[in-house]
Amino acid sequence: MSRAPEREAEAADASLPDGCVTLAELHREARRRLTEAGIAEAALDARLLVEHFSGTTRTQAIAEPDRKLNVAAIAAVDSALARRLAGEPVHRIIGFREFYGLRLDLSAGTLEPRPDTETLVEAVLPLVRATVARQGRCSILDLGTGTGAVALALLSAVADATATGVDICDDALGTAMRNAAQLGFANRFTALKSDWFSKITGRYDVIVSNPPYIKSRDIESLQVEVRGFDPHRALDGGNDGLDVYRILAAGVRGYLEAGGLVAVEIGSTQKADVTDLFRQAGFTLIGAYRDLGANDRALVFADA
């Protein structure tokens, strides 16, 4: 939901109904409710929800604490708080999340992009830049694109790169295309419906993927914000969490340009297993990267 234009908010304030409260009071009440419920990052979540659903800004909260809000804004914030208290993640409630400095719309069919996945972007970015420097262009295949986060982050950093985002979910593909258009990358991003490699043609310089890698039996032990709202198809990696890595390792060579590279996100305990799968398929590990929590997070392979 987008913020109401300022002129509409001012017009609403012109005839305030009974029961309206100030912006400062609404912020305090939102923080109190989330804090008492034990919500992590309660202050941040409260601020994001109040700003988004009241159509106000951080600057207004500081400079205009006595700004009056009408009952419609208060009701919208109250409803959003109820959703957060029920476990729905704050970014799903407001409908978007920032990733690598980009605002990305979310939808029911997309995994919510998280900061850990920026590790995959940072691992791949030098390879994309080197490819462009060498041949003037770089083609990227993003398998399981979801919101388009990884592909669009790379396009935002390298103007001469193009990307194809692959997903099996129509909702995810629509969201990725919308994000590409809103960011101005529609002419460099293509969305393709495919069950991994089934509908892919051609070859790519760089192939990236953040595949499902949670063990099936572990899904129900995840935080409610994850298991209740991220699509299980984007989480469930099979009995050992490695099902999709097997598909990638076995099939990726047929879609790589000569000298091309493959990069994948992994779970924090999967480095050895994933490396072994790609080694058996004839690939060599050329880079391993840790996230900000010092967990193994991204691996890069070259065709041996």
C-alpha positions in Angstrom: 0.0 0.0 0.0 1.5 3.3 -1.0 1.6 6.4 1.3 -1.3 8.8 0.9 -0.3 12.0 -0.8 0.5 14.9 1.6 -2.3 17.0 0.3 -4.8 14.3 1.1 -3.5 14.0 4.6 -3.8 17.7 5.1 -7.3 17.7 3.7 -8.3 14.9 6.1 -6.9 16.8 9.1 -9.1 19.8 8.2 -12.1 18.2 9.8 -10.9 15.8 12.4 -13.4 13.4 13.9 -13.7 12.9 17.6 -11.2 10.5 19.1 -8.2 11.4 17.0 -4.7 11.2 18.6 -1.3 12.8 17.9 1.4 11.2 15.9 3.6 10.9 19.0 0.9 9.1 20.9 0.4 6.7 18.1 4.1 5.9 17.9 4.2 5.3 21.6 1.2 3.0 21.6 2.5 1.0 18.7 5.8 0.5 20.4 4.1 -0.5 23.7 1.9 -3.1 22.1 4.7 -4.8 20.1 7.2 -4.6 23.0 4.8 -6.1 25.5 4.1 -8.9 23.0 7.9 -9.7 22.9 8.3 -8.8 19.2 11.9 -8.5 18.2 12.8 -5.1 16.8 9.5 -3.7 18.3 10.6 -0.1 18.0 11.6 -0.4 14.3 8.5 -2.4 13.4 6.2 0.1 15.1 7.8 3.0 13.3 7.6 1.3 9.9 3.9 0.4 10.4 2.9 3.9 11.7 4.7 5.7 9.0 3.3 3.6 6.2 -0.3 3.3 7.3 -0.6 6.9 8.5 1.1 8.4 5.5 3.6 10.2 7.6 7.4 10.3 7.7 10.2 10.0 10.2 10.9 13.7 9.8 7.3 14.5 10.7 7.4 12.3 13.8 10.3 14.4 15.0 9.3 17.8 13.9 5.5 17.5 14.3 4.9 15.2 17.3 1.5 16.9 18.0 0.3 16.4 14.5 -3.3 15.1 14.7 -4.4 11.9 12.9 -7.9 11.0 11.9 -9.7 7.8 12.8 -9.1 6.2 9.4 -5.3 6.4 9.8 -5.5 5.2 13.4 -7.7 2.2 12.3 -5.3 1.4 9.5 -2.3 1.3 11.9 -4.3 -0.7 14.5 -5.1 -3.3 11.8 -1.5 -3.5 10.8 -0.4 -3.9 14.4 -2.9 -6.8 14.8 -1.3 -8.5 11.8 2.2 -8.1 13.2 1.1 -9.4 16.6 -0.3 -12.5 14.8 3.2 -13.2 13.5 3.1 -11.6 10.0 6.4 -10.0 9.1 6.4 -6.3 9.0 7.6 -6.1 5.4 4.9 -8.4 4.3 2.4 -6.1 5.9 3.7 -3.0 4.2 4.2 -4.9 1.0 7.9 -4.3 0.2 11.4 -4.7 1.4 14.7 -3.0 0.7 17.4 -5.3 -0.7 20.8 -4.0 -1.8 19.5 -0.5 -1.7 16.5 -1.4 -4.0 12.9 -1.3 -3.0 11.3 -4.6 -4.0 7.6 -5.4 -3.9 6.7 -8.7 -2.2 3.9 -11.1 -2.9 2.5 -14.3 -1.6 4.6 -16.3 -4.1 7.9 -14.7 -3.3 10.5 -15.4 -0.6 11.2 -12.3 1.4 14.7 -11.2 0.4 17.0 -11.0 3.4 20.4 -9.3 4.1 22.2 -12.6 4.1 21.5 -13.0 0.4 23.4 -9.8 -0.3 26.5 -12.0 0.3 25.6 -13.9 -2.9 25.4 -10.6 -4.8 28.7 -9.4 -3.4 30.3 -12.8 -4.4 29.0 -12.5 -8.0 29.4 -8.8 -8.7 33.2 -8.8 -9.4 32.7 -11.7 -11.8 29.9 -9.8 -13.7 32.1 -6.7 -13.9 35.1 -8.7 -15.1 33.0 -10.3 -17.8 31.7 -6.9 -19.0 35.3 -5.5 -19.0 36.5 -8.5 -21.1 33.6 -8.7 -23.6 31.5 -5.7 -23.2 28.4 -7.5 -21.9 27.4 -10.2 -19.3 24.4 -12.4 -19.4 23.0 -13.7 -16.1 20.6 -16.5 -15.3 18.9 -16.3 -11.9 17.3 -19.6 -11.0 14.5 -19.3 -8.5 14.3 -15.6 -8.9 11.4 -14.8 -6.6 11.2 -11.0 -6.3 14.1 -10.8 -8.7 16.3 -9.6 -5.9 19.7 -11.1 -6.9 19.4 -10.4 -10.6 18.1 -6.9 -10.1 20.8 -6.0 -7.6 23.4 -7.1 -10.1 21.7 -5.1 -12.9 21.7 -2.0 -10.6 25.5 -2.3 -10.2 26.5 -3.2 -13.8 24.8 -1.2 -16.6 26.0 -3.6 -19.4 24.6 -6.7 -17.8 21.3 -8.4 -18.7 19.4 -11.0 -16.7 16.8 -13.8 -17.1 14.9 -14.6 -13.9 13.5 -18.1 -13.8 10.7 -19.3 -11.5 7.9 -21.9 -11.5 5.5 -19.5 -9.8 3.4 -17.1 -11.9 2.9 -14.8 -8.9 6.7 -14.6 -8.4 7.4 -13.9 -12.0 4.8 -11.1 -12.1 6.3 -9.6 -9.0 9.8 -9.8 -10.4 8.7 -8.1 -13.7 7.0 -5.4 -11.7 10.1 -4.8 -9.7 12.2 -4.7 -12.8 9.9 -2.1 -14.4 9.7 0.1 -11.3 13.5 0.1 -11.0 13.9 1.0 -14.7 15.4 -2.4 -15.7 12.6 -3.8 -17.8 14.7 -3.6 -21.0 17.5 -5.7 -19.3 15.4 -8.2 -17.4 13.4 -11.1 -18.8 11.1 -13.4 -16.7 10.8 -17.0 -17.7 8.5 -19.7 -16.3 10.5 -22.9 -15.9 10.9 -25.8 -13.5 14.6 -25.1 -13.0 16.2 -26.0 -16.4 13.1 -27.5 -18.2 12.3 -24.4 -20.4 15.7 -22.7 -20.5 17.5 -22.3 -23.8 20.8 -20.6 -24.7 23.9 -20.1 -22.6 24.8 -17.6 -19.9 28.1 -16.1 -18.6 27.0 -16.2 -14.9 24.4 -18.5 -13.4 23.2 -17.7 -9.8 20.7 -19.3 -7.5 19.3 -18.9 -4.0 17.5 -22.3 -4.0 15.4 -23.9 -1.3 17.8 -25.5 1.2 15.9 -26.1 4.4 15.4 -29.8 5.3 11.8 -30.8 5.0 11.5 -31.9 8.7 12.9 -28.5 9.8 10.3 -26.3 8.2 7.9 -26.4 11.1 10.6 -25.4 13.6 11.3 -22.2 11.7 10.1 -18.8 13.1 6.4 -18.2 12.5 7.4 -15.2 10.3 9.1 -17.6 8.0 7.1 -20.9 8.1 3.8 -19.0 8.1 4.4 -16.5 5.4 7.3 -17.5 3.1 6.2 -19.9 0.4 7.2 -23.5 1.4 8.2 -24.2 -2.1 11.0 -21.6 -1.8 12.2 -23.1 1.5 11.9 -26.9 1.3 15.1 -28.5 0.0 14.0 -32.1 0.6 15.0 -34.6 3.2 18.6 -33.5 3.4 18.1 -29.9 2.1 20.2 -30.7 -1.0 17.6 -31.7 -3.6 17.9 -28.5 -5.8 21.7 -28.4 -5.5 21.7 -31.9 -7.2 19.5 -30.5 -10.0 21.8 -27.5 -10.4 25.1 -29.4 -10.3 23.8 -32.0 -12.8 22.3 -29.6 -15.3 24.1 -26.3 -15.2 26.9 -27.0 -17.6 24.6 -27.2 -20.5 23.6 -23.5 -20.0 27.1 -22.0 -19.3 29.1 -20.1 -21.8 32.8 -21.2 -22.0 34.5 -19.8 -19.0 31.2 -19.2 -17.2 30.7 -19.3 -13.5 28.1 -20.7 -11.1 27.2 -19.2 -7.7 24.8 -20.4 -5.1 23.6 -19.4 -1.7 23.8 -22.2 0.9 22.7 -23.0 4.4 25.3 -22.4 7.1 26.2 -26.1 7.4 26.1 -27.1 3.8 29.4 -25.9 2.4 31.1 -29.3 2.3 28.0 -31.2 0.9 27.3 -28.6 -1.9 31.0 -28.4 -2.8 31.1 -32.2 -3.1 28.0 -32.3 -5.4 29.5 -29.7 -7.8 32.9 -31.4 -7.6 31.4 -34.7 -8.6 29.8 -32.9 -11.6 33.2 -31.6 -12.7 33.2 -28.2 -11.1 35.9 -26.5 -9.0 35.2 -24.3 -6.0 36.9 -21.0 -6.6 35.3 -18.8 -3.9 33.5 -19.3 -0.6 31.9 -16.3 1.2 30.5 -15.7 4.7 27.7 -13.4 5.7 27.8 -10.7 8.3 27.2 -13.4 11.0 30.3 -15.3 9.9 28.2 -18.1 8.5 29.1 -19.8 5.2 26.6 -18.3 2.8 27.7 -18.3 -0.9 29.9 -20.6 -3.1 31.3 -19.9 -6.6 32.2 -22.7 -9.0 34.1 -22.8 -12.3 33.9 -25.6 -14.8 37.0 -27.8 -14.2 
